[in-house]
Amino acid sequence: MPDLDEMNPHLALAFSESYVSPRERKWEAWTAKVEKILGHDLDGDQDTDGYSLDYAHDAFADGLTAEEYAAEVRAAR
């Protein structure tokens, strides 16, 4: 990551607002893969739909693969 103090202030602001951490990139790739497997987004209500972004994030943090989480969602329906 560049030294933001040494950058042009406008460039530093743009960089800081567009930075995506490696972990966030992994999360975004993981959710994209789950959504592709399921054929819909993960923005649901856990109690009604059997999936939600919060539960998906917990599964991601626990180390489940996209395939494992998609299988859990399907089983919950």
Order of alpha helices (4+ residues) and beta strands (2+ residues): alpha-alpha-alpha-alpha-alpha
